[in-house]
Amino acid sequence: MFAGSLDVPDYPHGKLRLIKPSLDFAPVSLEWLRDLEVGRYMGADFSDVSIATEEQRIRDIQGGESTFGWMIEMDGEVIGAIEINQVEELSSEYMTKAGGLSIRSWRTLERLEFALQRFRPDTFNGRTITWRVYTMTRTQWQNSRGAR
């Protein structure tokens, strides 16, 4: 699912934006996933990724109902990706739009003024991970968009 592009205000190292995922970005994101350091940082095994699996991941983000996804753009160049997971489940639990995010990606959401609600343990690829659960009400979203 894609909710719209977001500008990260006052980022000191350049113009940082979250933009719509596109199949055009599959080759560059595949390069990141094949980097062993990226896998170590994310705590995941990406040894079986291919252009086909990366394109499918992007299609899943574009058409998914329980994951928000963006590509991270710095000064006009795509440099990464971010996803907010478990949107349907956590939105029902918190009675507002909510989602989970891996602990290594939380700073972006806080810069976008999402509110941290709690930590949630989970398992991913056989490993224990911790999600941070963030929320933002429609009013908060509209106010943050209107201020820019």
Summary of the structure (lengths in Angstrom):
residues: 148
radius of gyration: 15.2
end to end distance: 23.1
largest distance: 43.2
contacts: 395
relative contact order: 0.16
helix: 39%
strand: 31%
